[in-house]
Amino acid sequence: MTPTAPVHRAGQPSEAAATATSQLAVATVGFALCFWAWALISPLATRYADALSLTAFEQALLVAVPVLVGSLGRIPVGALTDAVGARRMFPIVALLTIVPVLFVGHLASDSYPAMLIGGFFLGLGGTTFAIGVPHVNGWFRPANRGTAIGVFGMGTGGTAIASFTTVAIADEWGTGAPYTLVAALLAMYGVAAALLLRNPTGWTARSSGGFARRAWETARMPVTLQLSFLYAVGFGGFVAFSVYLPAYLKNAYDLTQNDAALRTAGFVLLAVVARPIGGWLSDRTHPVPVLVGCFVGAAGLAALAALELALMPVGTIAFLGLAAALGGAAGACFALVAEVTEPAKVGAVTGIVGAAGGLGGFVPPLLMGAVYGAFDDYSLGYVLLAATAAAAAAFTWLVVRSGTRSR
């Protein structure tokens, strides 16, 4: 049931490498589109909050619900990808995501409960990470997997596209217009993916045992638990900033909605670029020192952000530095997944680790909203982020490093 040797090998005909690259490209585009859909509510969150008279916590919950569902949904989606393959899963998930996109954009915006329900199902778009990682992992040889998965991870730039475009499109053509655009793009991608995607050569379905049993066995593996914590800090921190930064910048620095969204897009874009760099560095050295460096950097920059100094230049330096550190950590974490996980279990491990990362992004927006509502200040939230990143650096060096040596 384990796939045969990866397709992309030195000495193979160039068309094999071209096939692997094309599969990576199709998967990355689909991931970006689904993440774009996943992040549509966040840029308009302050507009919804004003229209529906939401508290700071209610606004935070509105942007956090898709993150929660997109995170937990990665566990069954990762297991299903091991069972039926990305060739089927990508088109199915892309097409199903159209339904909540249109519901939120055209039917739910005048009701907070309806928005929460729509956001719940919009989380489906966030599950595509657990489809793409095992797909890319199967197409590339071990020496290149960190880089390849890092490139795939650039699909998280869909959140940057949402930040760059959503407010401007809504201002020009109406609040429902960005949702209509994304639904149309998802429909086109679903058809294209069904025609272009192929499962890796030698791939076979892993169908032994029930889903719950496989998930439990995977979750109990020490490597799964370790990687889940690291990804919860790295990717979770990125997700938290990408969904909550617009509200933070508006409340803390009195920026306009559009200015806050554009600055958030810059943050996301830098994190997206840093992700394959983290994977590339991991391929050439080892994921552990890359992770330690990224987490130490994140701890220092979060402490700087806690001082809430002027946005220009110190605040901007702190936020952009955090973007690079968290993006690099996310790329290095999945380079480590590819290194320490047997190919037949990559989908299941990715689902659980990806869920942990998304959950890491679910809690901070709620915490930041609660802190701001209680103290009219965000500093405590950044202090907690700094402490968590420092703990992740120590855990990586003291626990994960010794574990990788013994494998």
Contacts in CASP RR format, 6 or more apart in sequence:
PFRMAT RR
TARGET T0000
AUTHOR 0000-0000-0000
METHOD contacts of the structure
MODEL  1
MTPTAPVHRAGQPSEAAATATSQLAVATVGFALCFWAWALISPLATRYAD
ALSLTAFEQALLVAVPVLVGSLGRIPVGALTDAVGARRMFPIVALLTIVP
VLFVGHLASDSYPAMLIGGFFLGLGGTTFAIGVPHVNGWFRPANRGTAIG
VFGMGTGGTAIASFTTVAIADEWGTGAPYTLVAALLAMYGVAAALLLRNP
TGWTARSSGGFARRAWETARMPVTLQLSFLYAVGFGGFVAFSVYLPAYLK
NAYDLTQNDAALRTAGFVLLAVVARPIGGWLSDRTHPVPVLVGCFVGAAG
LAALAALELALMPVGTIAFLGLAAALGGAAGACFALVAEVTEPAKVGAVT
GIVGAAGGLGGFVPPLLMGAVYGAFDDYSLGYVLLAATAAAAAAFTWLVV
RSGTRSR
1 204 0 8 1.000
1 205 0 8 1.000
1 206 0 8 1.000
1 208 0 8 1.000
1 344 0 8 1.000
2 204 0 8 1.000
2 342 0 8 1.000
2 343 0 8 1.000
2 344 0 8 1.000
3 138 0 8 1.000
3 200 0 8 1.000
3 201 0 8 1.000
3 202 0 8 1.000
3 203 0 8 1.000
3 204 0 8 1.000
3 343 0 8 1.000
3 344 0 8 1.000
4 201 0 8 1.000
4 202 0 8 1.000
5 141 0 8 1.000
6 138 0 8 1.000
6 139 0 8 1.000
6 140 0 8 1.000
6 141 0 8 1.000
6 142 0 8 1.000
6 200 0 8 1.000
6 343 0 8 1.000
7 16 0 8 1.000
7 19 0 8 1.000
7 20 0 8 1.000
7 138 0 8 1.000
7 139 0 8 1.000
7 140 0 8 1.000
7 200 0 8 1.000
7 201 0 8 1.000
8 16 0 8 1.000
8 17 0 8 1.000
8 20 0 8 1.000
8 139 0 8 1.000
8 140 0 8 1.000
8 141 0 8 1.000
8 144 0 8 1.000
9 16 0 8 1.000
9 141 0 8 1.000
10 141 0 8 1.000
19 139 0 8 1.000
19 198 0 8 1.000
20 139 0 8 1.000
20 140 0 8 1.000
20 148 0 8 1.000
22 196 0 8 1.000
23 135 0 8 1.000
23 136 0 8 1.000
23 139 0 8 1.000
23 197 0 8 1.000
23 198 0 8 1.000
23 200 0 8 1.000
24 136 0 8 1.000
24 139 0 8 1.000
24 140 0 8 1.000
24 148 0 8 1.000
24 151 0 8 1.000
24 152 0 8 1.000
26 90 0 8 1.000
26 192 0 8 1.000
26 193 0 8 1.000
26 196 0 8 1.000
26 197 0 8 1.000
27 86 0 8 1.000
27 90 0 8 1.000
27 131 0 8 1.000
27 132 0 8 1.000
27 135 0 8 1.000
27 136 0 8 1.000
27 152 0 8 1.000
27 197 0 8 1.000
28 151 0 8 1.000
28 152 0 8 1.000
28 153 0 8 1.000
28 154 0 8 1.000
28 155 0 8 1.000
29 189 0 8 1.000
30 90 0 8 1.000
30 94 0 8 1.000
30 128 0 8 1.000
30 155 0 8 1.000
30 189 0 8 1.000
30 193 0 8 1.000
31 128 0 8 1.000
31 129 0 8 1.000
31 132 0 8 1.000
31 152 0 8 1.000
31 153 0 8 1.000
31 155 0 8 1.000
31 156 0 8 1.000
32 154 0 8 1.000
32 155 0 8 1.000
32 156 0 8 1.000
32 157 0 8 1.000
32 158 0 8 1.000
32 161 0 8 1.000
33 94 0 8 1.000
33 158 0 8 1.000
33 182 0 8 1.000
33 185 0 8 1.000
33 186 0 8 1.000
33 189 0 8 1.000
34 93 0 8 1.000
34 94 0 8 1.000
34 97 0 8 1.000
34 125 0 8 1.000
34 126 0 8 1.000
34 128 0 8 1.000
34 186 0 8 1.000
35 125 0 8 1.000
35 126 0 8 1.000
35 128 0 8 1.000
35 155 0 8 1.000
35 156 0 8 1.000
35 157 0 8 1.000
35 158 0 8 1.000
35 159 0 8 1.000
35 162 0 8 1.000
36 157 0 8 1.000
36 158 0 8 1.000
36 159 0 8 1.000
36 161 0 8 1.000
36 162 0 8 1.000
36 182 0 8 1.000
36 185 0 8 1.000
37 97 0 8 1.000
37 101 0 8 1.000
37 122 0 8 1.000
37 125 0 8 1.000
37 182 0 8 1.000
37 186 0 8 1.000
38 66 0 8 1.000
38 70 0 8 1.000
38 122 0 8 1.000
38 123 0 8 1.000
38 125 0 8 1.000
38 126 0 8 1.000
38 159 0 8 1.000
39 66 0 8 1.000
39 158 0 8 1.000
39 159 0 8 1.000
39 162 0 8 1.000
39 163 0 8 1.000
39 242 0 8 1.000
39 243 0 8 1.000
40 101 0 8 1.000
40 104 0 8 1.000
40 105 0 8 1.000
40 122 0 8 1.000
40 162 0 8 1.000
40 166 0 8 1.000
40 178 0 8 1.000
40 179 0 8 1.000
40 182 0 8 1.000
41 48 0 8 1.000
41 62 0 8 1.000
41 63 0 8 1.000
41 66 0 8 1.000
41 104 0 8 1.000
41 115 0 8 1.000
41 119 0 8 1.000
41 122 0 8 1.000
42 63 0 8 1.000
42 159 0 8 1.000
42 162 0 8 1.000
42 163 0 8 1.000
42 242 0 8 1.000
42 243 0 8 1.000
42 244 0 8 1.000
42 246 0 8 1.000
43 162 0 8 1.000
43 163 0 8 1.000
43 166 0 8 1.000
43 167 0 8 1.000
43 246 0 8 1.000
43 257 0 8 1.000
43 261 0 8 1.000
43 264 0 8 1.000
44 166 0 8 1.000
44 167 0 8 1.000
44 170 0 8 1.000
44 175 0 8 1.000
45 59 0 8 1.000
45 62 0 8 1.000
45 63 0 8 1.000
45 246 0 8 1.000
45 247 0 8 1.000
46 59 0 8 1.000
46 246 0 8 1.000
46 247 0 8 1.000
46 250 0 8 1.000
46 257 0 8 1.000
46 260 0 8 1.000
47 170 0 8 1.000
47 175 0 8 1.000
47 257 0 8 1.000
48 54 0 8 1.000
48 59 0 8 1.000
48 62 0 8 1.000
48 109 0 8 1.000
48 115 0 8 1.000
49 58 0 8 1.000
49 59 0 8 1.000
49 62 0 8 1.000
51 109 0 8 1.000
51 110 0 8 1.000
52 110 0 8 1.000
52 111 0 8 1.000
52 112 0 8 1.000
52 115 0 8 1.000
54 62 0 8 1.000
54 112 0 8 1.000
55 373 0 8 1.000
56 247 0 8 1.000
56 251 0 8 1.000
56 369 0 8 1.000
56 370 0 8 1.000
56 372 0 8 1.000
56 373 0 8 1.000
57 366 0 8 1.000
57 369 0 8 1.000
57 370 0 8 1.000
57 373 0 8 1.000
58 112 0 8 1.000
59 247 0 8 1.000
59 369 0 8 1.000
60 244 0 8 1.000
60 247 0 8 1.000
60 365 0 8 1.000
60 366 0 8 1.000
60 368 0 8 1.000
60 369 0 8 1.000
60 370 0 8 1.000
61 116 0 8 1.000
61 366 0 8 1.000
62 112 0 8 1.000
62 115 0 8 1.000
62 116 0 8 1.000
62 119 0 8 1.000
63 243 0 8 1.000
63 244 0 8 1.000
63 247 0 8 1.000
63 365 0 8 1.000
64 243 0 8 1.000
64 361 0 8 1.000
64 362 0 8 1.000
64 365 0 8 1.000
64 366 0 8 1.000
65 116 0 8 1.000
65 119 0 8 1.000
65 120 0 8 1.000
65 123 0 8 1.000
66 119 0 8 1.000
66 120 0 8 1.000
66 122 0 8 1.000
66 123 0 8 1.000
66 126 0 8 1.000
67 123 0 8 1.000
67 239 0 8 1.000
67 243 0 8 1.000
67 358 0 8 1.000
67 361 0 8 1.000
67 362 0 8 1.000
67 365 0 8 1.000
68 123 0 8 1.000
68 358 0 8 1.000
68 359 0 8 1.000
68 362 0 8 1.000
69 119 0 8 1.000
69 120 0 8 1.000
69 121 0 8 1.000
69 122 0 8 1.000
69 123 0 8 1.000
69 124 0 8 1.000
70 123 0 8 1.000
70 124 0 8 1.000
70 125 0 8 1.000
70 126 0 8 1.000
70 127 0 8 1.000
70 358 0 8 1.000
71 126 0 8 1.000
71 354 0 8 1.000
71 355 0 8 1.000
71 356 0 8 1.000
71 357 0 8 1.000
71 358 0 8 1.000
71 359 0 8 1.000
71 360 0 8 1.000
71 361 0 8 1.000
71 362 0 8 1.000
72 355 0 8 1.000
72 359 0 8 1.000
73 123 0 8 1.000
73 124 0 8 1.000
73 126 0 8 1.000
73 127 0 8 1.000
73 130 0 8 1.000
73 351 0 8 1.000
73 355 0 8 1.000
74 126 0 8 1.000
74 127 0 8 1.000
74 129 0 8 1.000
74 130 0 8 1.000
74 350 0 8 1.000
74 351 0 8 1.000
74 352 0 8 1.000
74 354 0 8 1.000
74 355 0 8 1.000
74 358 0 8 1.000
75 130 0 8 1.000
75 215 0 8 1.000
75 351 0 8 1.000
75 352 0 8 1.000
75 355 0 8 1.000
76 211 0 8 1.000
76 215 0 8 1.000
77 89 0 8 1.000
77 93 0 8 1.000
77 127 0 8 1.000
77 128 0 8 1.000
77 130 0 8 1.000
77 131 0 8 1.000
77 351 0 8 1.000
78 127 0 8 1.000
78 130 0 8 1.000
78 131 0 8 1.000
78 134 0 8 1.000
78 347 0 8 1.000
78 348 0 8 1.000
78 350 0 8 1.000
78 351 0 8 1.000
79 211 0 8 1.000
79 214 0 8 1.000
79 215 0 8 1.000
79 347 0 8 1.000
79 348 0 8 1.000
79 351 0 8 1.000
80 89 0 8 1.000
81 89 0 8 1.000
81 130 0 8 1.000
81 131 0 8 1.000
81 132 0 8 1.000
81 134 0 8 1.000
81 135 0 8 1.000
81 347 0 8 1.000
82 134 0 8 1.000
82 205 0 8 1.000
82 206 0 8 1.000
82 344 0 8 1.000
82 345 0 8 1.000
82 346 0 8 1.000
82 347 0 8 1.000
82 348 0 8 1.000
83 205 0 8 1.000
83 206 0 8 1.000
83 207 0 8 1.000
84 205 0 8 1.000
85 135 0 8 1.000
85 199 0 8 1.000
85 203 0 8 1.000
85 205 0 8 1.000
86 131 0 8 1.000
86 132 0 8 1.000
86 134 0 8 1.000
86 135 0 8 1.000
86 197 0 8 1.000
86 199 0 8 1.000
87 194 0 8 1.000
87 197 0 8 1.000
87 198 0 8 1.000
87 199 0 8 1.000
89 131 0 8 1.000
90 128 0 8 1.000
90 131 0 8 1.000
90 132 0 8 1.000
90 135 0 8 1.000
90 190 0 8 1.000
90 193 0 8 1.000
90 197 0 8 1.000
91 190 0 8 1.000
91 191 0 8 1.000
91 193 0 8 1.000
91 194 0 8 1.000
91 197 0 8 1.000
93 124 0 8 1.000
93 125 0 8 1.000
93 127 0 8 1.000
93 128 0 8 1.000
93 131 0 8 1.000
94 128 0 8 1.000
94 186 0 8 1.000
94 189 0 8 1.000
94 190 0 8 1.000
94 193 0 8 1.000
95 186 0 8 1.000
95 187 0 8 1.000
95 190 0 8 1.000
96 124 0 8 1.000
97 122 0 8 1.000
97 124 0 8 1.000
97 125 0 8 1.000
97 186 0 8 1.000
98 183 0 8 1.000
98 186 0 8 1.000
98 187 0 8 1.000
99 121 0 8 1.000
100 118 0 8 1.000
100 119 0 8 1.000
100 120 0 8 1.000
100 121 0 8 1.000
100 122 0 8 1.000
100 123 0 8 1.000
100 124 0 8 1.000
101 122 0 8 1.000
101 179 0 8 1.000
101 182 0 8 1.000
101 183 0 8 1.000
101 186 0 8 1.000
102 179 0 8 1.000
102 180 0 8 1.000
102 183 0 8 1.000
103 118 0 8 1.000
103 121 0 8 1.000
104 115 0 8 1.000
104 118 0 8 1.000
104 119 0 8 1.000
104 122 0 8 1.000
104 179 0 8 1.000
105 175 0 8 1.000
105 176 0 8 1.000
105 179 0 8 1.000
105 180 0 8 1.000
106 176 0 8 1.000
106 179 0 8 1.000
106 180 0 8 1.000
107 114 0 8 1.000
108 114 0 8 1.000
108 115 0 8 1.000
108 117 0 8 1.000
108 118 0 8 1.000
109 115 0 8 1.000
109 175 0 8 1.000
109 176 0 8 1.000
129 153 0 8 1.000
129 350 0 8 1.000
129 351 0 8 1.000
129 354 0 8 1.000
130 347 0 8 1.000
130 350 0 8 1.000
130 351 0 8 1.000
130 354 0 8 1.000
130 355 0 8 1.000
132 152 0 8 1.000
133 149 0 8 1.000
133 152 0 8 1.000
133 334 0 8 1.000
133 337 0 8 1.000
133 346 0 8 1.000
133 347 0 8 1.000
133 350 0 8 1.000
134 343 0 8 1.000
134 346 0 8 1.000
134 347 0 8 1.000
134 350 0 8 1.000
135 197 0 8 1.000
135 199 0 8 1.000
135 200 0 8 1.000
136 145 0 8 1.000
136 148 0 8 1.000
136 149 0 8 1.000
136 152 0 8 1.000
137 145 0 8 1.000
137 148 0 8 1.000
137 149 0 8 1.000
137 338 0 8 1.000
137 343 0 8 1.000
137 346 0 8 1.000
138 200 0 8 1.000
138 203 0 8 1.000
138 343 0 8 1.000
138 346 0 8 1.000
139 148 0 8 1.000
139 200 0 8 1.000
140 148 0 8 1.000
142 338 0 8 1.000
142 339 0 8 1.000
143 283 0 8 1.000
144 283 0 8 1.000
145 283 0 8 1.000
145 335 0 8 1.000
145 338 0 8 1.000
145 339 0 8 1.000
146 279 0 8 1.000
146 280 0 8 1.000
146 282 0 8 1.000
146 283 0 8 1.000
146 331 0 8 1.000
146 334 0 8 1.000
146 335 0 8 1.000
146 338 0 8 1.000
147 276 0 8 1.000
147 279 0 8 1.000
147 280 0 8 1.000
147 283 0 8 1.000
149 279 0 8 1.000
149 331 0 8 1.000
149 334 0 8 1.000
149 335 0 8 1.000
149 337 0 8 1.000
149 338 0 8 1.000
150 275 0 8 1.000
150 276 0 8 1.000
150 278 0 8 1.000
150 279 0 8 1.000
150 280 0 8 1.000
150 331 0 8 1.000
150 334 0 8 1.000
150 335 0 8 1.000
151 276 0 8 1.000
153 272 0 8 1.000
153 275 0 8 1.000
153 276 0 8 1.000
153 330 0 8 1.000
153 331 0 8 1.000
153 334 0 8 1.000
154 272 0 8 1.000
154 273 0 8 1.000
154 275 0 8 1.000
154 276 0 8 1.000
155 272 0 8 1.000
156 238 0 8 1.000
156 242 0 8 1.000
156 268 0 8 1.000
156 271 0 8 1.000
156 272 0 8 1.000
156 275 0 8 1.000
156 330 0 8 1.000
157 268 0 8 1.000
157 269 0 8 1.000
157 272 0 8 1.000
158 268 0 8 1.000
159 242 0 8 1.000
159 243 0 8 1.000
159 268 0 8 1.000
160 242 0 8 1.000
160 265 0 8 1.000
160 266 0 8 1.000
160 268 0 8 1.000
160 269 0 8 1.000
160 272 0 8 1.000
161 265 0 8 1.000
162 178 0 8 1.000
163 242 0 8 1.000
163 246 0 8 1.000
163 261 0 8 1.000
163 262 0 8 1.000
163 264 0 8 1.000
163 265 0 8 1.000
163 266 0 8 1.000
163 268 0 8 1.000
164 261 0 8 1.000
164 262 0 8 1.000
164 265 0 8 1.000
165 178 0 8 1.000
166 178 0 8 1.000
166 261 0 8 1.000
167 257 0 8 1.000
167 258 0 8 1.000
167 261 0 8 1.000
168 258 0 8 1.000
169 177 0 8 1.000
169 178 0 8 1.000
169 181 0 8 1.000
170 176 0 8 1.000
170 177 0 8 1.000
170 178 0 8 1.000
171 258 0 8 1.000
206 344 0 8 1.000
206 345 0 8 1.000
214 348 0 8 1.000
215 348 0 8 1.000
215 352 0 8 1.000
218 224 0 8 1.000
218 345 0 8 1.000
218 348 0 8 1.000
218 349 0 8 1.000
218 352 0 8 1.000
219 225 0 8 1.000
219 352 0 8 1.000
221 349 0 8 1.000
223 340 0 8 1.000
223 341 0 8 1.000
223 349 0 8 1.000
223 407 0 8 1.000
224 349 0 8 1.000
224 352 0 8 1.000
224 353 0 8 1.000
226 395 0 8 1.000
226 399 0 8 1.000
226 400 0 8 1.000
227 333 0 8 1.000
227 336 0 8 1.000
227 337 0 8 1.000
227 340 0 8 1.000
227 349 0 8 1.000
227 353 0 8 1.000
227 356 0 8 1.000
228 352 0 8 1.000
228 353 0 8 1.000
228 354 0 8 1.000
228 355 0 8 1.000
228 356 0 8 1.000
228 357 0 8 1.000
229 356 0 8 1.000
229 392 0 8 1.000
229 395 0 8 1.000
230 291 0 8 1.000
230 329 0 8 1.000
230 333 0 8 1.000
230 336 0 8 1.000
230 392 0 8 1.000
230 395 0 8 1.000
230 396 0 8 1.000
230 400 0 8 1.000
231 330 0 8 1.000
231 333 0 8 1.000
231 334 0 8 1.000
231 353 0 8 1.000
231 354 0 8 1.000
231 356 0 8 1.000
231 357 0 8 1.000
232 356 0 8 1.000
232 357 0 8 1.000
232 358 0 8 1.000
232 359 0 8 1.000
232 360 0 8 1.000
232 361 0 8 1.000
233 295 0 8 1.000
233 298 0 8 1.000
233 329 0 8 1.000
233 360 0 8 1.000
233 388 0 8 1.000
233 389 0 8 1.000
233 392 0 8 1.000
234 294 0 8 1.000
234 295 0 8 1.000
234 298 0 8 1.000
234 326 0 8 1.000
234 327 0 8 1.000
234 329 0 8 1.000
234 330 0 8 1.000
234 333 0 8 1.000
234 357 0 8 1.000
234 392 0 8 1.000
235 326 0 8 1.000
235 327 0 8 1.000
235 329 0 8 1.000
235 330 0 8 1.000
235 333 0 8 1.000
235 354 0 8 1.000
235 357 0 8 1.000
235 358 0 8 1.000
235 360 0 8 1.000
235 361 0 8 1.000
236 326 0 8 1.000
236 357 0 8 1.000
236 358 0 8 1.000
236 359 0 8 1.000
236 360 0 8 1.000
236 361 0 8 1.000
236 364 0 8 1.000
237 326 0 8 1.000
237 360 0 8 1.000
237 361 0 8 1.000
237 364 0 8 1.000
237 385 0 8 1.000
238 268 0 8 1.000
238 271 0 8 1.000
238 323 0 8 1.000
238 326 0 8 1.000
238 327 0 8 1.000
238 330 0 8 1.000
238 361 0 8 1.000
239 357 0 8 1.000
239 358 0 8 1.000
239 360 0 8 1.000
239 361 0 8 1.000
239 362 0 8 1.000
240 360 0 8 1.000
240 361 0 8 1.000
240 363 0 8 1.000
240 364 0 8 1.000
240 365 0 8 1.000
240 368 0 8 1.000
241 264 0 8 1.000
241 267 0 8 1.000
241 268 0 8 1.000
241 319 0 8 1.000
241 322 0 8 1.000
241 323 0 8 1.000
241 326 0 8 1.000
242 264 0 8 1.000
242 267 0 8 1.000
242 268 0 8 1.000
242 271 0 8 1.000
243 361 0 8 1.000
243 365 0 8 1.000
244 364 0 8 1.000
244 365 0 8 1.000
244 368 0 8 1.000
244 369 0 8 1.000
245 260 0 8 1.000
245 263 0 8 1.000
245 264 0 8 1.000
245 267 0 8 1.000
245 319 0 8 1.000
246 257 0 8 1.000
246 260 0 8 1.000
246 261 0 8 1.000
246 264 0 8 1.000
247 260 0 8 1.000
248 368 0 8 1.000
248 378 0 8 1.000
249 255 0 8 1.000
249 259 0 8 1.000
249 260 0 8 1.000
249 263 0 8 1.000
249 264 0 8 1.000
249 311 0 8 1.000
250 256 0 8 1.000
250 257 0 8 1.000
250 260 0 8 1.000
251 372 0 8 1.000
252 308 0 8 1.000
252 378 0 8 1.000
253 311 0 8 1.000
255 263 0 8 1.000
263 316 0 8 1.000
263 319 0 8 1.000
266 320 0 8 1.000
266 323 0 8 1.000
267 319 0 8 1.000
267 320 0 8 1.000
267 322 0 8 1.000
267 323 0 8 1.000
268 323 0 8 1.000
270 320 0 8 1.000
270 321 0 8 1.000
270 323 0 8 1.000
270 324 0 8 1.000
271 323 0 8 1.000
271 324 0 8 1.000
271 326 0 8 1.000
271 327 0 8 1.000
271 328 0 8 1.000
271 330 0 8 1.000
272 327 0 8 1.000
274 323 0 8 1.000
274 324 0 8 1.000
274 325 0 8 1.000
274 326 0 8 1.000
274 327 0 8 1.000
274 328 0 8 1.000
275 327 0 8 1.000
275 328 0 8 1.000
275 330 0 8 1.000
275 331 0 8 1.000
276 331 0 8 1.000
277 328 0 8 1.000
278 290 0 8 1.000
278 294 0 8 1.000
278 327 0 8 1.000
278 328 0 8 1.000
278 329 0 8 1.000
278 331 0 8 1.000
278 332 0 8 1.000
278 335 0 8 1.000
279 287 0 8 1.000
279 290 0 8 1.000
279 328 0 8 1.000
279 331 0 8 1.000
279 332 0 8 1.000
279 334 0 8 1.000
279 335 0 8 1.000
281 290 0 8 1.000
281 332 0 8 1.000
282 290 0 8 1.000
282 331 0 8 1.000
282 332 0 8 1.000
282 335 0 8 1.000
282 336 0 8 1.000
283 335 0 8 1.000
286 404 0 8 1.000
287 332 0 8 1.000
287 333 0 8 1.000
287 335 0 8 1.000
287 336 0 8 1.000
287 339 0 8 1.000
287 404 0 8 1.000
288 336 0 8 1.000
288 396 0 8 1.000
288 397 0 8 1.000
288 400 0 8 1.000
288 401 0 8 1.000
288 404 0 8 1.000
290 328 0 8 1.000
290 329 0 8 1.000
290 332 0 8 1.000
290 335 0 8 1.000
291 329 0 8 1.000
291 332 0 8 1.000
291 333 0 8 1.000
291 336 0 8 1.000
291 392 0 8 1.000
291 393 0 8 1.000
291 396 0 8 1.000
291 400 0 8 1.000
292 393 0 8 1.000
292 396 0 8 1.000
292 397 0 8 1.000
293 325 0 8 1.000
293 393 0 8 1.000
294 325 0 8 1.000
294 326 0 8 1.000
294 327 0 8 1.000
294 328 0 8 1.000
294 329 0 8 1.000
294 332 0 8 1.000
295 325 0 8 1.000
295 329 0 8 1.000
295 389 0 8 1.000
295 390 0 8 1.000
295 392 0 8 1.000
295 393 0 8 1.000
295 396 0 8 1.000
296 389 0 8 1.000
296 390 0 8 1.000
296 393 0 8 1.000
297 321 0 8 1.000
297 325 0 8 1.000
297 389 0 8 1.000
298 322 0 8 1.000
298 325 0 8 1.000
298 326 0 8 1.000
298 329 0 8 1.000
298 385 0 8 1.000
298 386 0 8 1.000
298 389 0 8 1.000
299 386 0 8 1.000
299 387 0 8 1.000
299 389 0 8 1.000
299 390 0 8 1.000
299 393 0 8 1.000
300 386 0 8 1.000
300 389 0 8 1.000
301 318 0 8 1.000
301 321 0 8 1.000
301 322 0 8 1.000
301 325 0 8 1.000
302 318 0 8 1.000
302 322 0 8 1.000
302 382 0 8 1.000
302 383 0 8 1.000
302 385 0 8 1.000
302 386 0 8 1.000
302 389 0 8 1.000
303 382 0 8 1.000
303 383 0 8 1.000
303 386 0 8 1.000
304 314 0 8 1.000
304 315 0 8 1.000
304 317 0 8 1.000
304 318 0 8 1.000
305 315 0 8 1.000
305 318 0 8 1.000
305 319 0 8 1.000
305 322 0 8 1.000
305 382 0 8 1.000
306 379 0 8 1.000
306 380 0 8 1.000
306 381 0 8 1.000
306 382 0 8 1.000
306 383 0 8 1.000
306 386 0 8 1.000
307 314 0 8 1.000
307 379 0 8 1.000
308 377 0 8 1.000
308 378 0 8 1.000
308 379 0 8 1.000
309 315 0 8 1.000
309 318 0 8 1.000
333 353 0 8 1.000
334 350 0 8 1.000
334 353 0 8 1.000
336 400 0 8 1.000
336 404 0 8 1.000
337 346 0 8 1.000
337 349 0 8 1.000
337 350 0 8 1.000
337 353 0 8 1.000
338 346 0 8 1.000
339 404 0 8 1.000
340 404 0 8 1.000
340 407 0 8 1.000
341 349 0 8 1.000
364 381 0 8 1.000
364 385 0 8 1.000
367 381 0 8 1.000
367 384 0 8 1.000
368 378 0 8 1.000
368 381 0 8 1.000
371 377 0 8 1.000
371 378 0 8 1.000
371 380 0 8 1.000
371 381 0 8 1.000
372 378 0 8 1.000
END
